[in-house]
Amino acid sequence: MQDANQLSGDLEFQRGIGQQGSSPHEVPSLPVGQWLRKNLFSNWGNSLLTLLGSFLALLALRGVLNFVFSENREWDAVRTNLRALMTLSYPESQYIRVWVSLGFVAGLAGLSAGLWANWGGVSVKRLSTWLMGSGGLLAVCVIVREPSVILGSDGKVVRTVDGSPQRESFLDAMVDRSSWWIAAAVLLALGTLLWGRFTSPDRRGVEVSVTSVVFVSLGLALLSLWVAPYGHYAFISETKSYVAESGRTVAFSTKLPWTVMLALLCGFFYLGRILRRSDYAGIIKGASNLLWLISPLTLFWVVLRDPALDYGHVMSTDLPMGLAFGFLGGAVLWSLTRPGVGEAGRLVATMLLGFAIFNWVAAFFGWYPMLQKARISFLLLAIAALLAPNFIGEIAKRRQLVLSWLGVTALVHYLATMINTPSTVELQSSEFLGGLGLTLFVALIVVLLSFPLGVLLALGRTSKFPIFRMLSTSYIEVIRGVPLISVLIFFSVMVPLFLPDGMELAELAAVLTGYTLFSAAYLAENVRGGLQSITKGQYEAADAIGLTAAQRTGFIVLPQALTVSIPQLVGQVISTFKETSLLAIIGLFDFLRVANSVIPAQSEFLGVKREGILLVAMIYFFFNFTISKYSQRLERRVGLGER
Amino acid sequence: MWRLLATLFALALAASACGGSDSSDDSSASSSSSDAEETEVTLAASGESLLDTIKSRGTLNCGVSGSAVAFSELQADGSMAGFDADYCRVVAAAILGDANKVNFVSLTAAERFTAVQTGDVDLLMRNTTWTQSRDSEVGMDFGPTTYYDGQQLMGRESDGFSGSSQVSDIGGSVICTSAGTTTEKNIADAAAEAGVVIELQTFEDFDTVTNNFISGACDIITTDGSALVGRKAQQQPDTENWVIFPATPISKEPLGPTYGQNDSAFADAVNWAVYATIIADEKGLDSSNVDMMLTSGDTETIRLLGGEGELQSGMGLPADAFYQVISQVGNYDEIYSRNLNPVGLSREGSANAAWTAGGLVYAPPAR
């Protein structure tokens, strides 16, 4: 990378600066008047377009504001149902589990950001334009919104003769909105102040780090929870009544946990920063990646479900079985990696694979009973045995394989035991988790699991071996030829019919499997696009310096291919996240379904649908916009699109 | 080499042996907590009654709509509330002695009967109309009707409609309803019979239908009377007056518990749990005075509450089954007023009044 920078011309050199923070495309700034004339009013056609565009934008803004602040909106429906929107029926008494899970994710996110992130800085000048921009926008919003309706002494809208509501005069409206004026003025003043102090040529380059901007904004948002009177809204189960007290700050059970979340995020971020420079940075980075893979499953099935372990069963069956697989399997792998094991090793591995596959066939015909865990473990052992020839040789390498095997076995057996144990959380309906929690969980799991699968499929499709190529190609084409809804319905309705007696697949697990397989096929095509951009010379160079096929793929081909396909991969992540709303069709209560059909069916809020849907849209936008922005930064950092 | 094979063989044996001991409850890698129980249900469907299965399982799986206003609605805290939800609790209180031992399963109209047939739910309380074809071809059995509903129309007073309007008055109007339901066919038939020409528009769900009515795109909307009353109570603007007509609905929609056919023991338990709430209403027995009436009531009351016991025990229920029903959930009138009065549905003068007050709600005697 660095070498390439020095070789190429001006543009590349600028990118070098870009990595330290300032945007590579920064143009020398003009005075405001000149800038406007140059960009927006350069000729009469351009001026007309500018005026027309701003008029349409104002109209749209006015429409949105009037909709949001209309006297017909019942925002109470959303406020009292916030918990239902987030987790649906998860019981309040056990809610600490939700916060623990969220806190773990917040801590892990902070740690990863601290370990990896290189977000650079943003110039104070730019920050000041943001402040001025938001202040100006706020002022425009205050002006364009139509005046509020007048409420009579009975709390009802006062109406004119023809039935339309009577509105206060424009002047009164502006006076009523004085607090918004003040906010806009403060933002504008702050922006102007910063602008004035940081435009001189010597201070133009002054920057603050993006991290501190992010943390300060998050902190301010959190602070507003403690001081701003957002209102206190709750649903009291005992009396089945909705309590709405405006003028108070939000409930203590909301603001305290969020404060802890932010503290965890910041704390672990700075911990990550410190660890990054330590000698163990590599190990810790690996561990945090591993935690990302394990934690969604663990948090969902262990922390949120709180399985009621039957220790008798654990001691008599689960533990001995796990130990048997761990140590006997370890012994098998140890002997398979002996130097000079030769063809016998390959033979044993193939036989193991045959046996593992036969177990699954037998399961479908119900020939002999066997624990599902055992079937999975045999399959894993067969895969490990097939990989064993790569580890033949020194003791250290052999030990590495056996230790990994022990770790994988422990994890698989632990999770399988936990998943099979009934939950102790008392639910009020059959839906264990719903709302945004379900949406995020499904999206996260699907993205995490489909990524490795997709990369393998892409490699398979571009492989030299016809059998891998045919299998991957037919898999990808079959899945891509079928709509996601069909795949979901197939896994939720059809697959249980094919399973043998006594073997069941929970709805959520079925859906996760189907969605992962679907997403992997699309991901594979994105990665293949990247693979095709790697020139033949790269392969030849790798071969020339004597790399094995695995080394060539891992160190030369994939890093470049994945870098190239970042935009498509991020697009895939975003669409995976958004398409989780299709889960509603097979009966799961995702985020959108709660807003679309649960809230409008409550007798208190009959038919109140638009408010919830607007909120859902905003939250989807927030997540997707963040992902998108982050990926743009990533693209800039790796220099994508500048080659 | 041979040593290796021997190790493998021993390993396989060990695993199979472990598997043999408890394959039924552990054979799935990613199953939910209730899987073991679900397996049992499918087995049970062949021989013993669902009643015993429910008792050994300890919860009642009750299929509801989850989005039927005042009948079964999912609350902000995730609990299920409404008339149908309370009747699920009635059955749970009778069979298990605890009204909270209900696992509510939200079902769409399309999947409800399949859910009963596959054993996913024991019972439907999902505003399901009792019809001949469902009773015979679909393979359901129906319990006593808990709510007599019927399709009606709702128009604006300003358009000249009143409570005494008839279907013959709606000629030339735009009539809206939700797509894919029998309401569409009913109104078309009724209009054809009355000899009037109407323009029928259908929308995806009834929220959209109501919004189009409010915006003026529809002159009249039609669905079950109970839903129309709720919409009028909640969504009628200050400036308008909506009226519901005709007084005699254009269709009969008796709603009540629905279960799989040919399971007499379970059917009896459900039916008599419902009857108990109706008899209690007749006798003036409610959740507040049930303890007192246990000793001071008339013979039938004491028999119903389990004073003599053999009636309930004979049908496989605990002797105090109906005492638990009345004390934990209440009688018919309590359940009705708790859930349906707030949305503007009153019992007086409707088909849902007691038979002594000119309604249709009637129960056979408990003796």
Boltz contact constraints between the chains, C-beta under 6 A:
constraints:
  - contact:
      token1: [A, 80]
      token2: [B, 76]
      max_distance: 6.0
  - contact:
      token1: [A, 81]
      token2: [B, 76]
      max_distance: 6.0
  - contact:
      token1: [A, 84]
      token2: [B, 76]
      max_distance: 6.0
  - contact:
      token1: [A, 88]
      token2: [B, 78]
      max_distance: 6.0
  - contact:
      token1: [A, 89]
      token2: [B, 78]
      max_distance: 6.0
  - contact:
      token1: [A, 163]
      token2: [B, 239]
      max_distance: 6.0
  - contact:
      token1: [A, 235]
      token2: [B, 76]
      max_distance: 6.0
  - contact:
      token1: [A, 235]
      token2: [B, 77]
      max_distance: 6.0
  - contact:
      token1: [A, 237]
      token2: [B, 77]
      max_distance: 6.0
  - contact:
      token1: [A, 317]
      token2: [B, 18]
      max_distance: 6.0
  - contact:
      token1: [A, 321]
      token2: [B, 18]
      max_distance: 6.0
  - contact:
      token1: [A, 324]
      token2: [B, 14]
      max_distance: 6.0
  - contact:
      token1: [A, 328]
      token2: [B, 11]
      max_distance: 6.0
  - contact:
      token1: [A, 335]
      token2: [B, 4]
      max_distance: 6.0
  - contact:
      token1: [A, 344]
      token2: [B, 1]
      max_distance: 6.0
  - contact:
      token1: [A, 348]
      token2: [B, 4]
      max_distance: 6.0
  - contact:
      token1: [A, 369]
      token2: [B, 19]
      max_distance: 6.0
  - contact:
      token1: [A, 369]
      token2: [B, 20]
      max_distance: 6.0
  - contact:
      token1: [A, 369]
      token2: [B, 23]
      max_distance: 6.0
  - contact:
      token1: [A, 370]
      token2: [B, 16]
      max_distance: 6.0
  - contact:
      token1: [A, 370]
      token2: [B, 19]
      max_distance: 6.0
  - contact:
      token1: [A, 371]
      token2: [B, 19]
      max_distance: 6.0
  - contact:
      token1: [A, 371]
      token2: [B, 26]
      max_distance: 6.0
  - contact:
      token1: [A, 372]
      token2: [B, 27]
      max_distance: 6.0
  - contact:
      token1: [A, 372]
      token2: [B, 28]
      max_distance: 6.0
  - contact:
      token1: [A, 372]
      token2: [B, 29]
      max_distance: 6.0
  - contact:
      token1: [A, 374]
      token2: [B, 15]
      max_distance: 6.0
  - contact:
      token1: [A, 374]
      token2: [B, 19]
      max_distance: 6.0
  - contact:
      token1: [A, 416]
      token2: [B, 29]
      max_distance: 6.0
  - contact:
      token1: [A, 419]
      token2: [B, 30]
      max_distance: 6.0
  - contact:
      token1: [A, 420]
      token2: [B, 26]
      max_distance: 6.0
  - contact:
      token1: [A, 422]
      token2: [B, 33]
      max_distance: 6.0
  - contact:
      token1: [A, 423]
      token2: [B, 33]
      max_distance: 6.0
  - contact:
      token1: [A, 428]
      token2: [B, 78]
      max_distance: 6.0
  - contact:
      token1: [A, 428]
      token2: [B, 79]
      max_distance: 6.0
  - contact:
      token1: [A, 429]
      token2: [B, 80]
      max_distance: 6.0
  - contact:
      token1: [A, 429]
      token2: [B, 104]
      max_distance: 6.0
  - contact:
      token1: [A, 430]
      token2: [B, 103]
      max_distance: 6.0
  - contact:
      token1: [A, 430]
      token2: [B, 105]
      max_distance: 6.0
  - contact:
      token1: [A, 502]
      token2: [B, 24]
      max_distance: 6.0
  - contact:
      token1: [A, 502]
      token2: [B, 27]
      max_distance: 6.0
  - contact:
      token1: [A, 502]
      token2: [B, 39]
      max_distance: 6.0
  - contact:
      token1: [A, 503]
      token2: [B, 27]
      max_distance: 6.0
  - contact:
      token1: [A, 503]
      token2: [B, 28]
      max_distance: 6.0
  - contact:
      token1: [A, 504]
      token2: [B, 28]
      max_distance: 6.0
  - contact:
      token1: [A, 504]
      token2: [B, 31]
      max_distance: 6.0
  - contact:
      token1: [A, 504]
      token2: [B, 35]
      max_distance: 6.0
  - contact:
      token1: [A, 506]
      token2: [B, 31]
      max_distance: 6.0
  - contact:
      token1: [A, 506]
      token2: [B, 32]
      max_distance: 6.0
  - contact:
      token1: [A, 509]
      token2: [B, 30]
      max_distance: 6.0
  - contact:
      token1: [A, 597]
      token2: [B, 67]
      max_distance: 6.0
  - contact:
      token1: [A, 598]
      token2: [B, 74]
      max_distance: 6.0
  - contact:
      token1: [A, 600]
      token2: [B, 207]
      max_distance: 6.0
  - contact:
      token1: [A, 601]
      token2: [B, 67]
      max_distance: 6.0
  - contact:
      token1: [A, 601]
      token2: [B, 69]
      max_distance: 6.0
  - contact:
      token1: [A, 601]
      token2: [B, 73]
      max_distance: 6.0
  - contact:
      token1: [A, 602]
      token2: [B, 73]
      max_distance: 6.0
  - contact:
      token1: [A, 603]
      token2: [B, 69]
      max_distance: 6.0
  - contact:
      token1: [A, 603]
      token2: [B, 70]
      max_distance: 6.0
  - contact:
      token1: [A, 603]
      token2: [B, 343]
      max_distance: 6.0
  - contact:
      token1: [A, 606]
      token2: [B, 69]
      max_distance: 6.0
  - contact:
      token1: [A, 606]
      token2: [B, 234]
      max_distance: 6.0
  - contact:
      token1: [A, 607]
      token2: [B, 207]
      max_distance: 6.0
  - contact:
      token1: [A, 607]
      token2: [B, 210]
      max_distance: 6.0
  - contact:
      token1: [A, 607]
      token2: [B, 235]
      max_distance: 6.0
  - contact:
      token1: [A, 609]
      token2: [B, 207]
      max_distance: 6.0
